[in-house]
Amino acid sequence: MVHEAKVLGFHSIEALCIEDKDFKEVVDDPSTFGSFTLQYGFLFKENKLCVPKSSLRELIVKEAHGGALADHPVINKTLEILEEHFY
């Protein structure tokens, strides 16, 4: 039995990466850019999910800064939380 989880909004990351100026070329051929991989439509750098510039990125930053992930930390702590999981 295979389990699958879906997070609202994450299905759009693949399309957003294709359009994003920072990730567009990487999506076409991740192996030529070092430690990038494409898995199930998601782009990763090493083990970190690549999140293109979008409202989803803004939501992740807000959540890390003041949401359930962080208990409203200072800027350096917020960046530390984000850099641990996202690129």
Residue frames as qw, qx, qy, qz and C-alpha x, y, z in Angstrom:
[[0.000, 0.890, 0.457, 0.000, 0.00, 0.00, 0.00],
 [0.424, 0.222, 0.013, 0.878, 1.38, 3.38, -1.02],
 [0.152, -0.791, -0.442, 0.396, 0.53, 6.45, 1.01],
 [0.355, 0.424, 0.240, 0.798, 0.40, 9.84, -0.59],
 [0.181, -0.685, -0.405, 0.578, 0.11, 13.24, 1.02],
 [0.299, 0.597, 0.338, 0.663, -0.96, 16.41, -0.73],
 [0.244, -0.513, -0.314, 0.761, -0.41, 19.88, 0.62],
 [0.306, 0.860, 0.407, -0.037, -2.62, 22.61, -0.78],
 [0.110, 0.958, -0.181, -0.191, -0.62, 24.82, -3.12],
 [0.462, -0.522, 0.649, 0.305, 2.40, 22.55, -3.45],
 [0.718, 0.370, 0.568, 0.159, 1.08, 21.03, -6.69],
 [0.382, 0.920, 0.090, 0.018, 1.91, 24.33, -8.40],
 [0.452, -0.725, 0.379, 0.356, 5.63, 24.30, -7.52],
 [0.654, 0.071, 0.588, 0.471, 6.63, 22.45, -10.70],
 [0.356, 0.774, 0.402, 0.335, 4.90, 24.99, -12.96],
 [0.195, -0.978, 0.031, 0.070, 6.26, 27.87, -10.91],
 [0.616, -0.483, 0.442, 0.438, 9.83, 26.51, -11.14],
 [0.598, 0.367, 0.532, 0.474, 9.56, 26.27, -14.92],
 [0.166, 0.888, 0.273, 0.332, 8.58, 29.95, -15.07],
 [0.471, -0.853, 0.047, 0.218, 10.95, 31.21, -12.35],
 [0.436, 0.832, -0.329, 0.101, 14.10, 32.96, -13.64],
 [0.281, -0.661, 0.673, -0.176, 16.22, 31.33, -10.92],
 [0.616, -0.134, 0.767, -0.123, 15.08, 27.74, -11.52],
 [0.732, 0.540, 0.005, -0.415, 13.92, 27.59, -15.15],
 [0.497, 0.603, -0.619, -0.084, 17.18, 26.29, -16.62],
 [0.197, -0.351, 0.863, -0.304, 17.80, 23.96, -13.69],
 [0.734, 0.170, 0.477, -0.453, 14.44, 22.22, -14.17],
 [0.721, 0.569, -0.268, -0.292, 15.34, 21.48, -17.82],
 [0.818, 0.257, -0.467, 0.214, 18.49, 19.57, -16.82],
 [0.580, -0.793, 0.109, -0.150, 19.15, 19.45, -13.05],
 [0.920, -0.182, 0.091, 0.334, 22.21, 17.22, -13.36],
 [0.572, 0.513, 0.007, 0.640, 24.21, 19.95, -15.13],
 [0.149, -0.792, 0.102, -0.583, 23.83, 22.25, -12.13],
 [0.066, 0.416, -0.746, 0.515, 25.55, 20.17, -9.47],
 [0.002, 0.060, 0.913, -0.404, 23.51, 18.95, -6.55],
 [0.543, 0.144, 0.089, -0.823, 20.01, 19.55, -7.99],
 [0.075, 0.111, 0.977, 0.164, 17.54, 16.73, -8.56],
 [0.522, -0.045, -0.170, -0.835, 13.99, 16.60, -9.85],
 [0.040, -0.085, -0.981, 0.167, 11.72, 14.17, -7.99],
 [0.051, 0.590, 0.801, -0.085, 7.99, 13.80, -8.69],
 [0.147, 0.809, 0.350, 0.448, 7.91, 17.31, -10.17],
 [0.413, -0.908, 0.001, 0.078, 9.69, 18.89, -7.20],
 [0.569, 0.624, -0.326, 0.424, 13.14, 20.43, -7.57],
 [0.731, -0.665, -0.020, 0.152, 15.61, 19.83, -4.76],
 [0.350, 0.724, -0.492, 0.332, 19.09, 21.16, -4.06],
 [0.107, 0.243, -0.879, 0.396, 20.64, 18.42, -1.98],
 [0.162, -0.389, -0.899, 0.121, 17.78, 17.63, 0.43],
 [0.066, 0.442, 0.323, -0.834, 16.14, 21.09, 0.37],
 [0.380, 0.658, 0.643, 0.097, 12.98, 21.87, -1.57],
 [0.212, 0.009, 0.232, 0.949, 13.43, 24.69, -4.10],
 [0.117, 0.740, 0.609, -0.261, 10.61, 27.20, -3.72],
 [0.345, 0.388, 0.319, 0.792, 10.33, 29.75, -6.54],
 [0.050, 0.103, 0.213, -0.970, 9.34, 33.36, -6.00],
 [0.346, -0.395, -0.678, -0.514, 5.59, 33.18, -5.48],
 [0.533, -0.544, 0.075, -0.643, 2.85, 33.62, -2.93],
 [0.933, -0.216, -0.286, 0.019, 3.72, 30.12, -1.70],
 [0.600, 0.214, -0.375, 0.674, 7.24, 31.28, -0.81],
 [0.155, -0.491, 0.176, -0.839, 5.78, 34.26, 1.03],
 [0.799, -0.418, -0.146, -0.407, 3.46, 31.93, 2.96],
 [0.875, -0.057, -0.360, 0.317, 6.38, 29.69, 3.96],
 [0.333, 0.340, -0.324, 0.818, 8.37, 32.71, 5.18],
 [0.437, -0.498, 0.061, -0.747, 5.40, 34.00, 7.19],
 [0.903, -0.308, -0.249, -0.164, 4.86, 30.57, 8.73],
 [0.759, 0.068, -0.372, 0.530, 8.54, 30.25, 9.67],
 [0.140, 0.414, -0.239, 0.867, 8.58, 33.75, 11.14],
 [0.327, -0.216, 0.381, -0.837, 5.44, 33.79, 13.19],
 [0.789, -0.087, -0.343, -0.503, 3.49, 30.61, 12.66],
 [0.925, -0.341, 0.066, -0.157, 3.47, 27.22, 14.25],
 [0.853, 0.296, -0.234, 0.360, 7.05, 26.54, 13.09],
 [0.480, 0.409, -0.279, 0.725, 8.71, 29.28, 15.03],
 [0.420, -0.722, -0.458, 0.302, 6.83, 30.99, 17.83],
 [0.163, 0.974, 0.074, 0.142, 7.79, 34.36, 16.26],
 [0.759, -0.304, 0.056, 0.573, 11.62, 34.22, 16.29],
 [0.052, -0.800, 0.198, 0.564, 14.01, 36.98, 15.31],
 [0.606, 0.681, -0.256, -0.321, 15.21, 37.32, 11.71],
 [0.126, 0.550, -0.824, -0.039, 18.34, 35.15, 12.07],
 [0.426, -0.021, 0.862, -0.272, 16.36, 32.31, 13.62],
 [0.692, 0.525, 0.251, -0.426, 13.72, 32.57, 10.88],
 [0.479, 0.681, -0.500, -0.237, 16.41, 32.33, 8.20],
 [0.130, -0.377, 0.909, -0.117, 17.96, 29.36, 10.00],
 [0.610, 0.216, 0.669, -0.365, 14.60, 27.55, 10.01],
 [0.672, 0.650, 0.009, -0.355, 14.03, 28.27, 6.32],
 [0.304, 0.682, -0.651, -0.135, 17.56, 27.34, 5.22],
 [0.406, -0.247, 0.862, -0.176, 17.27, 24.02, 7.01],
 [0.579, 0.324, 0.729, -0.168, 14.38, 22.91, 4.79],
 [0.540, 0.777, 0.319, -0.047, 14.18, 25.13, 1.70],
 [0.497, -0.167, 0.332, 0.784, 16.41, 26.52, -1.05]]
